[in-house]
Amino acid sequence: DWSSDVCSSDLDNPIFPTSGRRITLASDLGGLGGNTSYLKPTMEGIWYHRQSARTSFGGRAQFQYIKPYRGTTALPVFERLFLGGEYSIRGYDIRSVGPTVPNSQIVLGGNKSLLFNAEYLIAIGGPVRLVLFYDAGQVRDFGDSFSWKENLTRVVAPPVPLLIDPFAYQYATLQDPNNPGVHTEVVGRTSAFKTSTGAEIRFFMPVLNVPFRLIFASNPQRDGVLTNTLRPAKAFTFKFAVGSTF
């Protein structure tokens, strides 16, 4: 694989910035030494604006895209795009936002994503900050475009057959040819952007040279998103993380 990036930055601090911006254009090229060929460009803009000696605004906009080429028709799941987690949409589990496998709840990922983060940073004292945040993002698969709304679906299991063949191995069921089997049905419309908002305490540990984070998040637009244990995403979550979102 081969990757390159171009970055322009004038942030005033690499760990706790309060002013400046960073623009990054990156591209990954797969297939030079493997059996999966793809092109994955990324565009990201980060900016901070100091409001006062103790407060500042921060924001990030990111677009990612991946496209197979040279005979590759399907991308492996580990190369597909996902959102969710403390470094993208904070209130959701990692890699939990994205298209699912047809007729399943398993998140398959997509080939393009949009992500927006906004922060209001308040210096409490010393290395401690209070961060108020709002995150929003969506992931789309091949053939689907970004939108404001999307279908809300559910997976429907087939009804239990009424007949059982007692002479078949392990009592095999007699299938109804009119039974559609496991399928997905549309139950409504919901926001295509999955959002998370809340507050976090961010403090710097000089010995480890990294910031630690205690995150409390509310997830107002979470319809259709599941946790990593395939349960509906919670309205409120509490998480611990290391580093910064952007």
Residue pairs with C-beta under 8 A, 6 or more apart in sequence:
1 28
1 29
1 30
1 31
1 32
1 33
1 34
2 28
2 29
2 32
3 26
3 27
3 28
3 29
4 26
4 27
5 24
5 25
5 26
5 27
6 24
6 25
6 26
7 22
7 23
7 24
7 25
8 22
8 23
8 24
9 20
9 21
9 22
9 23
10 20
10 21
10 22
11 17
11 19
11 20
11 21
11 22
11 46
11 48
12 18
12 19
12 20
12 48
15 204
15 211
15 244
16 127
16 129
16 204
16 211
17 48
17 58
18 48
18 50
18 56
18 121
19 48
19 49
19 50
19 56
20 47
20 48
21 45
21 46
21 47
21 48
22 44
22 45
22 46
22 47
23 44
23 45
23 46
24 42
24 43
24 44
24 45
24 46
25 41
25 42
25 43
26 41
26 42
26 44
27 39
27 40
27 41
27 42
28 38
28 39
28 40
28 41
28 42
29 38
29 39
29 40
30 36
30 37
30 38
30 39
30 40
30 79
31 37
31 38
31 69
31 70
31 72
36 68
36 72
36 75
36 76
36 79
37 68
37 69
37 70
37 71
37 72
38 66
38 67
38 68
38 69
38 72
38 75
38 79
39 66
39 67
39 69
40 64
40 65
40 66
40 67
40 79
41 64
41 65
42 62
42 63
42 64
42 65
43 62
43 63
43 64
44 60
44 61
44 62
44 63
44 246
45 60
45 61
45 62
46 58
46 59
46 60
46 246
47 58
47 59
48 56
48 57
48 58
48 59
49 56
49 57
49 58
50 56
51 57
53 123
54 122
54 123
55 120
55 121
55 122
55 123
56 120
56 121
57 118
57 119
57 120
57 121
58 117
58 118
58 119
58 120
58 121
58 246
59 116
59 117
59 118
59 119
60 115
60 116
60 117
60 245
60 246
61 115
61 116
62 113
62 114
62 115
62 116
63 112
63 113
63 114
63 115
64 81
64 112
64 113
64 115
65 111
65 112
65 113
66 75
66 79
66 80
66 81
66 111
66 112
67 111
68 74
68 75
75 111
77 108
77 109
80 98
80 108
80 109
80 110
80 111
81 98
81 109
81 110
81 111
81 112
81 113
81 139
82 94
82 95
82 96
82 97
82 98
82 107
82 109
82 110
82 113
82 139
83 89
83 92
83 95
83 97
83 98
83 113
83 115
83 137
83 138
83 139
83 194
84 92
84 93
84 94
84 95
84 96
84 97
84 98
84 194
84 225
85 92
85 93
85 94
85 95
85 96
86 94
86 213
86 215
86 239
86 241
86 245
87 241
87 243
87 245
87 246
88 97
88 115
88 117
88 135
88 137
88 245
89 97
89 115
89 135
89 136
89 137
89 194
89 195
89 196
90 133
90 135
90 196
90 198
90 200
90 215
90 217
90 239
90 245
91 135
91 196
91 197
91 198
91 215
91 217
91 218
91 219
91 222
91 233
91 237
91 239
92 194
92 196
92 219
92 222
92 225
92 227
92 233
92 237
93 227
93 228
93 233
94 228
95 107
95 109
95 228
96 107
96 225
96 226
96 227
96 228
96 233
97 107
97 137
97 138
97 139
97 194
97 225
98 107
98 108
98 109
98 110
98 113
98 139
99 107
99 108
99 109
99 110
99 139
99 140
99 141
99 144
100 106
100 107
100 108
101 107
101 108
102 184
103 155
103 182
103 183
103 184
104 155
105 155
105 226
105 230
106 230
107 226
108 141
109 139
109 141
110 139
110 140
110 141
110 142
110 144
111 140
111 141
111 142
112 139
112 140
112 146
113 137
113 138
113 139
113 140
114 137
114 138
114 146
114 193
115 135
115 136
115 137
116 135
116 136
116 137
117 133
117 134
117 135
117 245
117 246
118 133
118 134
118 135
119 131
119 132
119 133
119 245
120 131
120 132
120 133
121 129
121 130
121 131
122 129
122 130
122 131
122 132
123 129
124 130
127 203
127 204
127 205
127 206
128 201
128 202
128 203
128 204
129 201
129 202
129 203
130 199
130 200
130 201
130 202
131 199
131 200
131 201
131 202
132 198
132 199
133 196
133 197
133 198
133 199
133 200
133 245
134 195
134 196
134 197
135 195
135 196
135 197
135 245
136 193
136 194
136 195
136 196
136 221
137 193
137 194
138 146
138 150
138 192
138 193
138 194
140 146
146 192
147 192
148 191
148 192
148 193
149 189
149 190
149 191
149 192
150 189
150 190
150 191
150 192
150 224
151 186
151 188
151 189
151 190
152 186
152 187
152 188
152 189
152 190
152 223
152 224
153 184
153 185
153 186
153 187
153 224
154 184
154 185
154 187
155 182
155 183
155 184
156 182
156 183
156 184
156 185
157 182
158 179
158 180
158 181
158 182
159 179
161 173
161 174
161 175
161 176
161 179
163 173
163 174
164 171
164 172
164 173
164 174
165 171
165 172
165 173
165 174
190 221
190 223
190 224
191 221
191 223
193 221
194 219
194 221
194 222
194 225
195 219
195 220
195 221
195 222
196 217
196 218
196 219
197 217
197 218
197 220
198 215
198 216
198 217
198 218
199 215
199 216
200 213
200 214
200 215
200 216
201 213
201 214
202 211
202 212
202 213
202 244
203 211
203 212
204 210
204 211
204 212
205 211
205 212
210 242
210 243
211 242
211 243
211 244
212 240
212 241
212 242
213 239
213 240
213 241
213 242
213 243
213 244
214 238
214 239
214 240
215 237
215 238
215 239
215 240
215 241
216 236
216 237
216 238
217 236
217 237
217 238
217 239
218 235
218 236
219 225
219 233
219 234
219 235
219 236
219 237
220 235
222 232
222 233
222 234
222 235
225 232
225 233
226 232
226 233
227 233
227 234
